Amino acid sequence: MSESPRPDNTGPVLVLVLLAIGLLLVVAAAAGGQFSADGTLAPLERPSTAPVAATEPTQPPWTITVPSAEPEPEPEPDPDPESVALPHGGDRVFDGRMLVAYYGTSGTGALGVLGETSPDRAFARLVRAAAPFQRSGKPAQPVFELIVTIADRHAGPGRDFSHDIDHARVLPYIEAARRHGALLVLDLQPGRDDFLTVAKRWEWALRYPWVGLAIDPEWRMGRHQVPGRVIGSVSSAEINRTSAWLDRLAARRGLPQKLFVVHQFRTAMIRGVSGVARRPNLAMVQHVDGFGTPRQKLDTYAAVARPQRFRMGFKLFYDEDVRRLSARKVKQIRPRVDFVSFQ
């Protein structure tokens, strides 16, 4: 019996081969490869990337990165060497001229004149207020004193009775100060927190050469105290820890001398004031904040001033002062006043 003819499977086999080749091409394309002349899979050329240090491995441009939950890093200071000089030139804050500041926080005039308008308009007003304070032919140095940590009468999420203002509200003052040749001082009202802990949260801004720090013991509360109900205080040891940290920051980053302002209007607000240490990289100011009549203000100044340890500061209030002292009268005060602020 003769063998029956086998069916011809050439057609279906050819179709399967073509499908397999097509599938292989799709896989190669998805993998970023292509076929070489001899039919083997070869990698596609990638776009070149800029060289980086050997310790920082290159991340290919096609890698998908999942957004981090961490906050974006804070802006770094301009590395331009010319930016390391202070606005009036050099690296020392006091060069014979007076410093004149507007005090307040961003977006409201409730805490001082600085927040009544934009940084640029505030600067224009500040220049007019500072004009009478020129000394020995030198114009006064304008200063923004911006409250960046504000004491609260309620505990808040951190139970520390204070809050930081948004960084986005601080940056316009940093930029305006640089643009106009002003200094900026970040003022801290820490509530139940300590000054050093709060200051470290603002390190990103303190890296700028023209940005300094002010601490206000009135708003430094004890464990069971509430801002606005009592007048706070701070020990010289806590001041020294804070000033030492800021001094090291300036030295480590090669920055010019920084303003370091300590507010006070009662002797009890600084415990052990004679123990406050001097720092070579800080221009340390004791700022006397009392308001009232000229006699009351001068009596307060005489009671708390420690010119052996600090440069002296004096505050003028637009609303609370009675017969506000003129620039001429302020320049006659002894011990000599080198820093004046308006609130």
Secondary structure, 3 states (H helix, E strand, C coil): CCCCCCCCCHHHHHHHHHHHHHHHHHHHHHCCEEECCCCCEEECCCCCCCCCCCCCCCCCCCCCCCCCCCCCCCCCCCCCHHHHCCCCCCCCCCCCCCEEEEEEECCECCCCHHHHCCHHHHHHHHHHHHHHHCECCECCEEEEEEEEEEECCCCCCCCCCEEECCHHHHHHHHHHHHHHCCEEEEEECCECCCHHHHHHHCHHHHCCCCEEEEECHHHECCCCCCECCECCCEEHHHHHHHHHHHHHHHHHCCCCCEEEEEEECCHHHEECHHHCCCCCCEEEEEEECCCCCHHHHHHHHHHHCCCCCCEEEEEECCCCCCCCCCHHHHHHCCCCEEEEEEC
